[in-house]
Amino acid sequence: MNWSDLFAAFALYLVLEGLMPFVSPANWRKSLLLLLQFKDGQLRYIGFASIFCGLILLLFVRSGG
């Protein structure tokens, strides 16, 4: 892995993050308002699950699976 891979991954992240507010700003805003209702523990669990799934996917992709 080199710096260009890291920048490519970050660029893809920005593209994916920008899709929802671009395509449907009203629904994106509603989603953010719903997130405000979660407790800290729930948000931490979602964050942990996201990190875990991302790491598993990265290991799978990097192993050539």
C-alpha positions as CSV (number, residue, x, y, z in Angstrom):
1,M,0.0,0.0,0.0
2,N,1.3,3.4,-0.9
3,W,0.2,7.0,-0.5
4,S,-1.7,7.0,-3.8
5,D,-3.9,4.1,-2.5
6,L,-4.7,6.0,0.6
7,F,-5.6,9.2,-1.3
8,A,-7.7,7.1,-3.7
9,A,-9.6,5.5,-0.8
10,F,-10.2,9.0,0.8
11,A,-11.4,10.3,-2.5
12,L,-13.9,7.5,-2.8
13,Y,-15.0,8.1,0.7
14,L,-15.7,11.7,-0.1
15,V,-17.7,10.7,-3.3
16,L,-19.8,8.3,-1.3
17,E,-20.4,10.7,1.5
18,G,-21.5,13.4,-0.9
19,L,-24.0,11.3,-2.7
20,M,-26.9,11.5,-0.2
21,P,-26.9,15.2,0.3
22,F,-26.6,15.8,-3.4
23,V,-29.3,13.3,-4.5
24,S,-31.8,13.9,-1.6
25,P,-30.9,16.8,0.7
26,A,-34.2,16.6,2.6
27,N,-33.9,12.9,3.4
28,W,-30.2,13.5,4.4
29,R,-31.3,16.2,6.8
30,K,-34.0,13.9,8.3
31,S,-31.4,11.2,8.8
32,L,-29.1,13.6,10.6
33,L,-31.9,14.7,12.9
34,L,-32.6,11.0,13.7
35,L,-29.0,10.5,14.6
36,L,-29.3,13.2,17.2
37,Q,-31.8,11.1,19.1
38,F,-29.3,8.2,19.6
39,K,-27.5,7.8,22.9
40,D,-23.7,7.9,23.0
41,G,-23.5,4.2,23.6
42,Q,-25.6,3.5,20.5
43,L,-23.5,5.7,18.4
44,R,-20.3,4.0,19.7
45,Y,-21.8,0.6,18.8
46,I,-22.6,1.8,15.3
47,G,-19.1,3.2,15.0
48,F,-17.5,0.0,16.2
49,A,-19.6,-2.1,13.9
50,S,-18.6,0.1,11.0
51,I,-14.9,-0.1,11.8
52,F,-15.1,-3.9,12.3
53,C,-17.0,-4.5,9.0
54,G,-14.6,-2.1,7.2
55,L,-11.5,-4.0,8.5
56,I,-13.0,-7.4,7.6
57,L,-13.8,-6.1,4.1
58,L,-10.3,-4.6,3.8
59,L,-8.7,-7.9,4.8
60,F,-10.9,-9.8,2.3
61,V,-10.0,-7.4,-0.5
62,R,-6.3,-7.3,0.3
63,S,-6.0,-11.1,0.5
64,G,-7.3,-11.4,-3.0
65,G,-10.5,-13.1,-1.9
